[in-house]
Amino acid sequence: MNLLSLILFLCVFIILIVPIGKYLSKLIAHEKTLGERLFTTIEVPIFKLLKCKNENMGLKSYIVSFLSVNFIMFIFTYIILYIQGDSLSLAFNTAISFITNTNLQHYSGEVLNSTSSRLILINLMFTSAATGMVICMAVIRGIMGIKLGNFYEDLVKVVIRLLLPISLVVAILLVICGLPQTFDNQVIVRTLEGKYQAIALGPVAAWEAIKHLGNNGGGLFTANSAHPFENISIWSNYIEMLSMMVFPGATIIAFGIVAKNKKQGWYIFISVFILFILSFFMIYHFEKQGTPILKELGISGINMEGKEVRFGLFASTLFTNITTSFTTGSINNMHDSLTPLAGMFALGNMMLNCIFGGKGVGFINILMYMILGVFLCGLMVGRTPEFFGKKVEAKEIQIITFLILLHPLIILLPSAISLMVRYGYEGISTAGFHGITQVLYEYVSSAANNGSGFEGLKDNTSFWNIMTGIVILLGRYVNMVLMTIVGYSFYKKKVVPTTETSFRTDNIIFSLVLIFIILTIGALTFLPALALGPIAEHLSIWR
């Protein structure tokens, strides 16, 4: 039954990404979309308010507009959260994590009991997701030789035409499942013992819809999607998982359509889909294997610690794999309770940061590895590498090499510092190898703009709030800015005629090459750190 449900679930996923990918391709290619007249009526007043003339921007204007909008949102959010009672460091961390699509949950969900806090954060879940998609669209346009467009126009269109309509559908489905949807902050109830208790409420269905569709992940409650109000049944669980997956999957299909080569999109999809399936079965295997001490006590070896019985082992591990592969950060079980090697594969998904990845930015990382793959294959056959008819030259490879090195650097260096200084290691709740994994997971999650954590780590301190906030900023903006430059660099190049000796990227050979490059770079950069954490913990447990 588990295998059958997985097959059906994945079939629904593949069916959904085709029409959404076609729709998204029209936004990328500056074409009219379904409901053009209605959407235009809504958008025109917004453009007038923003004084947006819908003119094509240059590279510098596009990047400056992107960074300026994000900076203004950060300042505004920081002030609101601080006024609402957050400490300086927590307001800093929460504001950064929400504008960057990370939603690192150092805050206690139930404390978000003011309408203003909730409204501004749910707004950021739309704008941060839209920003990631807009930059991805800009990179794709550059590679395909399409004009860059206008950042403000793209941002408004992604929110109005893509995120809002589908979020409304998902929110209605979640309300039908039983999730609350109200502006009431709490309700007072009388318990069976005759005492009174305040139960936190809020616009849960709306929050959950954009939380997952936008690959945000921050919970309205502390327990996130393990809380029954955020995830009430197996049906809401599957809806939330599909919501995390549809846009990153659809972006790959849209790329193939814009490239006028649908086969190209599907071969890229195959590469990351294989990595996704392999990761899931490894997590499921090690969770099902359990630990030796449970077997010695005569208890079932299945690891159900930290999991909700209403989901069971299968739906919990599938959720874990999806939320770390698609870098959402939402959780329906406690990752701190995963067996060591199951936790390692969850870590690995974020370390690679391109197994579908988050909304927009995940596909940018896939393109980065594709360009590197074309370059390496070109060197091996002794000819100038070309990517979609344009030569790959030193400038692009220098930027991509820097980005590939930056990702492990902003993870491993802060991890080492945190394990050396008192303010860092005081937050570790479990001594030994597991404590190293807690620290490593926190920074991997931050750098990948994921936001989940090994919740055993006591992370709401000034040290952890500031350190992870800096890592989040570097992991988000450096990558997006430099890859936009790479895309624009391709836009300025002349198209080289395709010949019989041109290295093609729309076949199974390149799919395998892409998988090999992703895994090789991931192993070379992160395997030593994993050996100190989850691998060593596994060996010590199993003696």
ZARO-97066 format. One record per residue (C-alpha): residue in three letters; x, y, z. Coordinates in steps of 0.2 Angstrom, whole numbers, plus 5000, padded with zeros to 4 digits. Layout:
N
  code    c1    c2    c3
   ALA     X     Y     Z
...
END
This chain:
543
  code    c1    c2    c3
   MET  5000  5000  5000
   ASN  5014  5012  5004
   LEU  5022  5009  4987
   LEU  5005  5011  4978
   SER  5002  5027  4987
   LEU  5019  5033  4982
   ILE  5017  5029  4964
   LEU  4999  5038  4964
   PHE  5006  5053  4973
   LEU  5021  5055  4961
   CYS  5009  5052  4946
   VAL  4998  5067  4952
   PHE  5013  5077  4954
   ILE  5019  5074  4936
   ILE  5002  5077  4929
   LEU  5000  5094  4939
   ILE  5017  5101  4933
   VAL  5013  5100  4915
   PRO  4999  5113  4914
   ILE  5007  5124  4927
   GLY  5024  5123  4918
   LYS  5015  5129  4901
   TYR  5007  5143  4911
   LEU  5023  5148  4919
   SER  5032  5148  4902
   LYS  5021  5162  4896
   LEU  5026  5173  4910
   ILE  5044  5169  4906
   ALA  5042  5173  4888
   HIS  5032  5189  4890
   GLU  5017  5181  4883
   LYS  4998  5183  4887
   THR  4992  5171  4900
   LEU  4975  5163  4904
   GLY  4963  5177  4911
   GLU  4974  5191  4904
   ARG  4960  5204  4904
   LEU  4955  5200  4922
   PHE  4973  5201  4928
   THR  4977  5216  4919
   THR  4963  5225  4927
   ILE  4970  5221  4944
   GLU  4988  5225  4940
   VAL  4986  5242  4931
   PRO  4982  5251  4948
   ILE  4996  5243  4956
   PHE  5008  5248  4942
   LYS  5002  5266  4944
   LEU  5005  5265  4963
   LEU  5023  5259  4960
   LYS  5025  5271  4945
   CYS  5030  5256  4935
   LYS  5031  5260  4916
   ASN  5034  5242  4912
   GLU  5050  5247  4902
   ASN  5063  5235  4899
   MET  5077  5236  4912
   GLY  5096  5234  4910
   LEU  5106  5222  4921
   LYS  5111  5235  4934
   SER  5093  5242  4936
   TYR  5085  5225  4938
   ILE  5098  5220  4952
   VAL  5096  5237  4961
   SER  5077  5236  4960
   PHE  5078  5218  4967
   LEU  5089  5222  4981
   SER  5080  5239  4986
   VAL  5063  5230  4987
   ASN  5070  5217  4998
   PHE  5080  5230  5009
   ILE  5064  5240  5012
   MET  5054  5225  5016
   PHE  5067  5220  5029
   ILE  5068  5237  5038
   PHE  5049  5238  5039
   THR  5047  5220  5045
   TYR  5061  5222  5058
   ILE  5053  5237  5065
   ILE  5036  5229  5066
   LEU  5043  5213  5075
   TYR  5053  5223  5087
   ILE  5038  5234  5092
   GLN  5028  5218  5094
   GLY  5040  5212  5108
   ASP  5054  5202  5099
   SER  5072  5205  5105
   LEU  5084  5214  5093
   SER  5092  5198  5088
   LEU  5076  5188  5085
   ALA  5068  5202  5076
   PHE  5084  5203  5065
   ASN  5083  5184  5062
   THR  5065  5183  5058
   ALA  5064  5198  5047
   ILE  5079  5191  5037
   SER  5073  5173  5036
   PHE  5055  5179  5030
   ILE  5061  5191  5016
   THR  5073  5177  5010
   ASN  5061  5163  5009
   THR  5070  5154  5023
   ASN  5058  5156  5038
   LEU  5070  5149  5050
   GLN  5059  5146  5065
   HIS  5069  5153  5080
   TYR  5052  5162  5085
   SER  5039  5153  5095
   GLY  5024  5151  5083
   GLU  5011  5154  5096
   VAL  5019  5170  5101
   LEU  5014  5177  5084
   ASN  4997  5182  5092
   SER  4995  5200  5084
   THR  4986  5203  5068
   SER  5000  5215  5062
   SER  5014  5202  5064
   ARG  5004  5188  5055
   LEU  4998  5199  5041
   ILE  5016  5206  5037
   LEU  5024  5189  5038
   ILE  5011  5181  5027
   ASN  5013  5195  5014
   LEU  5032  5191  5015
   MET  5029  5173  5011
   PHE  5021  5179  4994
   THR  5034  5192  4990
   SER  5049  5181  4995
   ALA  5043  5167  4984
   ALA  5039  5178  4970
   THR  5056  5186  4971
   GLY  5065  5169  4969
   MET  5054  5165  4954
   VAL  5057  5182  4946
   ILE  5076  5181  4947
   CYS  5075  5163  4940
   MET  5064  5170  4925
   ALA  5078  5183  4922
   VAL  5092  5170  4922
   ILE  5081  5159  4910
   ARG  5078  5174  4899
   GLY  5096  5178  4898
   ILE  5101  5161  4893
   MET  5087  5160  4879
   GLY  5091  5177  4872
   ILE  5074  5185  4878
   LYS  5074  5203  4884
   LEU  5076  5205  4903
   GLY  5060  5214  4907
   ASN  5055  5224  4922
   PHE  5057  5218  4939
   TYR  5042  5227  4947
   GLU  5031  5220  4933
   ASP  5037  5203  4935
   LEU  5035  5203  4954
   VAL  5017  5209  4953
   LYS  5013  5197  4939
   VAL  5020  5182  4948
   VAL  5010  5186  4964
   ILE  4994  5191  4955
   ARG  4994  5178  4941
   LEU  5002  5163  4949
   LEU  5003  5163  4968
   LEU  4987  5171  4973
   PRO  4975  5160  4963
   ILE  4983  5143  4967
   SER  4985  5148  4985
   LEU  4966  5152  4986
   VAL  4962  5134  4979
   VAL  4974  5126  4991
   ALA  4967  5136  5006
   ILE  4949  5130  5001
   LEU  4955  5112  5000
   LEU  4963  5114  5017
   VAL  4948  5122  5025
   ILE  4938  5107  5018
   CYS  4950  5095  5027
   GLY  4947  5104  5043
   LEU  4960  5118  5045
   PRO  4955  5134  5054
   GLN  4953  5150  5045
   THR  4949  5165  5056
   PHE  4956  5182  5061
   ASP  4953  5177  5079
   ASN  4970  5176  5088
   GLN  4964  5163  5101
   VAL  4948  5155  5109
   ILE  4946  5152  5127
   VAL  4939  5134  5131
   ARG  4934  5125  5147
   THR  4944  5109  5149
   LEU  4937  5092  5156
   GLU  4945  5097  5173
   GLY  4935  5112  5174
   LYS  4950  5124  5171
   TYR  4951  5137  5156
   GLN  4964  5136  5142
   ALA  4968  5148  5128
   ILE  4970  5139  5112
   ALA  4979  5149  5098
   LEU  4970  5151  5081
   GLY  4973  5162  5066
   PRO  4971  5161  5047
   VAL  4979  5144  5047
   ALA  4973  5138  5030
   ALA  4978  5153  5021
   TRP  4995  5153  5030
   GLU  4998  5134  5026
   ALA  4994  5137  5007
   ILE  5007  5150  5003
   LYS  5019  5142  5016
   HIS  5020  5127  5005
   LEU  5017  5134  4988
   GLY  5030  5147  4990
   ASN  5042  5135  4998
   ASN  5043  5146  5014
   GLY  5040  5133  5028
   GLY  5038  5144  5044
   GLY  5024  5138  5055
   LEU  5010  5148  5063
   PHE  5012  5136  5078
   THR  5028  5131  5086
   ALA  5026  5112  5081
   ASN  5024  5118  5062
   SER  5015  5105  5052
   ALA  5016  5092  5066
   HIS  5002  5103  5074
   PRO  4985  5097  5070
   PHE  4978  5114  5066
   GLU  4992  5115  5053
   ASN  4991  5098  5046
   ILE  4975  5088  5053
   SER  4975  5072  5043
   ILE  4983  5062  5030
   TRP  4974  5071  5016
   SER  4980  5088  5022
   ASN  4997  5080  5023
   TYR  4997  5075  5004
   ILE  4990  5092  4999
   GLU  5004  5101  5008
   MET  5017  5089  5001
   LEU  5011  5092  4983
   SER  5010  5111  4986
   MET  5029  5111  4990
   MET  5033  5101  4974
   VAL  5022  5109  4960
   PHE  5031  5125  4956
   PRO  5049  5119  4957
   GLY  5044  5104  4946
   ALA  5034  5116  4934
   THR  5049  5127  4932
   ILE  5059  5113  4924
   ILE  5045  5110  4912
   ALA  5043  5128  4908
   PHE  5062  5129  4904
   GLY  5060  5116  4891
   ILE  5045  5125  4883
   VAL  5054  5142  4883
   ALA  5069  5133  4875
   LYS  5057  5126  4862
   ASN  5063  5109  4867
   LYS  5051  5100  4878
   LYS  5063  5085  4879
   GLN  5076  5096  4887
   GLY  5065  5100  4901
   TRP  5061  5081  4904
   TYR  5079  5076  4904
   ILE  5083  5089  4917
   PHE  5068  5083  4927
   ILE  5074  5065  4926
   SER  5091  5069  4933
   VAL  5084  5078  4949
   PHE  5069  5065  4950
   ILE  5082  5051  4952
   LEU  5091  5060  4966
   PHE  5075  5063  4974
   ILE  5069  5045  4974
   LEU  5086  5038  4979
   SER  5086  5050  4994
   PHE  5068  5045  4999
   PHE  5071  5027  4999
   MET  5087  5029  5009
   ILE  5078  5039  5023
   TYR  5064  5027  5023
   HIS  5076  5012  5024
   PHE  5086  5019  5039
   GLU  5070  5025  5048
   LYS  5062  5008  5046
   GLN  5078  4999  5052
   GLY  5077  5009  5068
   THR  5091  5007  5082
   PRO  5099  4992  5090
   ILE  5093  4996  5108
   LEU  5074  4995  5102
   LYS  5077  4978  5095
   GLU  5087  4972  5111
   LEU  5072  4978  5121
   GLY  5060  4967  5110
   ILE  5052  4983  5103
   SER  5048  4985  5084
   GLY  5064  4992  5075
   ILE  5054  5005  5066
   ASN  5059  5023  5072
   MET  5043  5032  5077
   GLU  5051  5044  5089
   GLY  5046  5062  5085
   LYS  5033  5056  5073
   GLU  5014  5059  5072
   VAL  5004  5042  5073
   ARG  4991  5050  5061
   PHE  5004  5050  5047
   GLY  5015  5035  5051
   LEU  5032  5031  5046
   PHE  5029  5032  5027
   ALA  5021  5049  5026
   SER  5033  5056  5039
   THR  5048  5051  5029
   LEU  5041  5056  5013
   PHE  5037  5074  5020
   THR  5055  5074  5027
   ASN  5062  5071  5010
   ILE  5051  5083  5001
   THR  5054  5097  5013
   THR  5073  5096  5012
   SER  5073  5092  4993
   PHE  5062  5107  4989
   THR  5070  5117  5003
   THR  5054  5122  5011
   GLY  5058  5119  5029
   SER  5041  5114  5034
   ILE  5041  5098  5046
   ASN  5027  5086  5051
   ASN  5040  5076  5062
   MET  5055  5081  5072
   HIS  5071  5079  5062
   ASP  5081  5079  5078
   SER  5073  5062  5081
   LEU  5079  5054  5064
   THR  5091  5040  5064
   PRO  5109  5046  5060
   LEU  5109  5041  5042
   ALA  5091  5046  5039
   GLY  5096  5063  5045
   MET  5112  5063  5034
   PHE  5102  5061  5019
   ALA  5090  5075  5024
   LEU  5106  5085  5026
   GLY  5112  5079  5010
   ASN  5097  5086  5000
   MET  5100  5103  5007
   MET  5119  5102  5004
   LEU  5117  5098  4986
   ASN  5103  5112  4986
   CYS  5097  5107  4968
   ILE  5086  5092  4970
   PHE  5072  5103  4963
   GLY  5076  5115  4976
   GLY  5065  5130  4982
   LYS  5054  5141  4971
   GLY  5065  5148  4957
   VAL  5082  5148  4966
   GLY  5082  5129  4965
   PHE  5082  5129  4946
   ILE  5095  5142  4946
   ASN  5107  5130  4955
   ILE  5102  5116  4943
   LEU  5107  5128  4928
   MET  5123  5132  4937
   TYR  5128  5113  4937
   MET  5122  5111  4919
   ILE  5134  5125  4913
   LEU  5148  5117  4923
   GLY  5144  5100  4916
   VAL  5144  5107  4898
   PHE  5161  5116  4902
   LEU  5169  5100  4908
   CYS  5162  5089  4894
   GLY  5168  5102  4882
   LEU  5186  5101  4889
   MET  5186  5082  4888
   VAL  5181  5081  4870
   GLY  5193  5096  4866
   ARG  5181  5109  4859
   THR  5174  5126  4865
   PRO  5159  5122  4876
   GLU  5142  5129  4871
   PHE  5126  5131  4881
   PHE  5110  5133  4871
   GLY  5120  5139  4856
   LYS  5131  5151  4866
   LYS  5149  5149  4871
   VAL  5153  5146  4889
   GLU  5168  5157  4893
   ALA  5180  5161  4908
   LYS  5168  5174  4915
   GLU  5154  5162  4918
   ILE  5164  5148  4924
   GLN  5173  5159  4937
   ILE  5157  5165  4944
   ILE  5150  5147  4945
   THR  5166  5140  4953
   PHE  5165  5154  4966
   LEU  5147  5150  4970
   ILE  5150  5131  4971
   LEU  5164  5135  4984
   LEU  5154  5148  4993
   HIS  5140  5136  4998
   PRO  5151  5124  5008
   LEU  5161  5139  5015
   ILE  5146  5148  5023
   ILE  5141  5131  5031
   LEU  5157  5124  5037
   LEU  5166  5139  5043
   PRO  5152  5145  5055
   SER  5149  5127  5060
   ALA  5168  5126  5066
   ILE  5166  5143  5075
   SER  5150  5138  5084
   LEU  5159  5122  5090
   MET  5174  5132  5096
   VAL  5165  5146  5106
   ARG  5155  5145  5122
   TYR  5140  5155  5114
   GLY  5139  5142  5101
   TYR  5141  5125  5109
   GLU  5130  5130  5124
   GLY  5115  5128  5113
   ILE  5119  5110  5109
   SER  5107  5099  5119
   THR  5115  5082  5115
   ALA  5134  5080  5118
   GLY  5145  5070  5105
   PHE  5142  5067  5087
   HIS  5124  5071  5087
   GLY  5128  5088  5094
   ILE  5139  5091  5079
   THR  5125  5086  5067
   GLN  5113  5099  5076
   VAL  5126  5113  5073
   LEU  5129  5107  5055
   TYR  5111  5105  5051
   GLU  5107  5123  5057
   TYR  5119  5131  5045
   VAL  5115  5120  5031
   SER  5097  5124  5033
   SER  5101  5142  5033
   ALA  5113  5142  5018
   ALA  5100  5133  5008
   ASN  5086  5145  5013
   ASN  5077  5129  5020
   GLY  5073  5134  5038
   SER  5070  5118  5046
   GLY  5081  5113  5060
   PHE  5086  5099  5072
   GLU  5075  5106  5086
   GLY  5086  5100  5100
   LEU  5097  5115  5097
   LYS  5093  5130  5108
   ASP  5094  5142  5094
   ASN  5085  5158  5100
   THR  5100  5167  5107
   SER  5109  5182  5101
   PHE  5123  5172  5094
   TRP  5113  5160  5084
   ASN  5101  5173  5078
   ILE  5115  5184  5071
   MET  5126  5170  5064
   THR  5112  5161  5055
   GLY  5105  5178  5049
   ILE  5122  5182  5041
   VAL  5123  5165  5033
   ILE  5105  5166  5026
   LEU  5109  5183  5018
   LEU  5125  5176  5010
   GLY  5116  5160  5004
   ARG  5102  5170  4996
   TYR  5108  5186  4988
   VAL  5126  5182  4982
   ASN  5119  5167  4972
   MET  5104  5176  4965
   VAL  5114  5192  4960
   LEU  5129  5183  4952
   MET  5118  5170  4943
   THR  5108  5185  4936
   ILE  5124  5192  4929
   VAL  5128  5175  4921
   GLY  5111  5175  4913
   TYR  5114  5192  4906
   SER  5131  5188  4900
   PHE  5123  5174  4889
   TYR  5110  5186  4883
   LYS  5124  5197  4876
   LYS  5133  5183  4867
   LYS  5130  5179  4849
   VAL  5122  5162  4844
   VAL  5134  5149  4838
   PRO  5127  5138  4824
   THR  5123  5120  4831
   THR  5134  5107  4822
   GLU  5136  5088  4823
   THR  5150  5090  4836
   SER  5140  5101  4848
   PHE  5137  5093  4865
   ARG  5119  5090  4867
   THR  5110  5092  4884
   ASP  5093  5084  4879
   ASN  5098  5066  4881
   ILE  5100  5053  4894
   ILE  5119  5054  4893
   PHE  5119  5072  4899
   SER  5106  5067  4913
   LEU  5119  5055  4920
   VAL  5133  5067  4918
   LEU  5123  5080  4928
   ILE  5119  5067  4942
   PHE  5137  5062  4943
   ILE  5143  5081  4944
   ILE  5131  5085  4957
   LEU  5135  5070  4968
   THR  5154  5072  4966
   ILE  5155  5090  4971
   GLY  5143  5087  4985
   ALA  5154  5072  4992
   LEU  5170  5081  4990
   THR  5164  5097  4999
   PHE  5153  5089  5013
   LEU  5158  5071  5016
   PRO  5172  5075  5029
   ALA  5159  5085  5039
   LEU  5146  5071  5038
   ALA  5159  5059  5044
   LEU  5161  5069  5060
   GLY  5143  5070  5063
   PRO  5129  5057  5057
   ILE  5141  5044  5050
   ALA  5151  5043  5067
   GLU  5135  5043  5077
   HIS  5128  5029  5066
   LEU  5144  5018  5069
   SER  5144  5021  5088
   ILE  5126  5016  5089
   TRP  5128  5001  5079
   ARG  5145  4997  5087
END
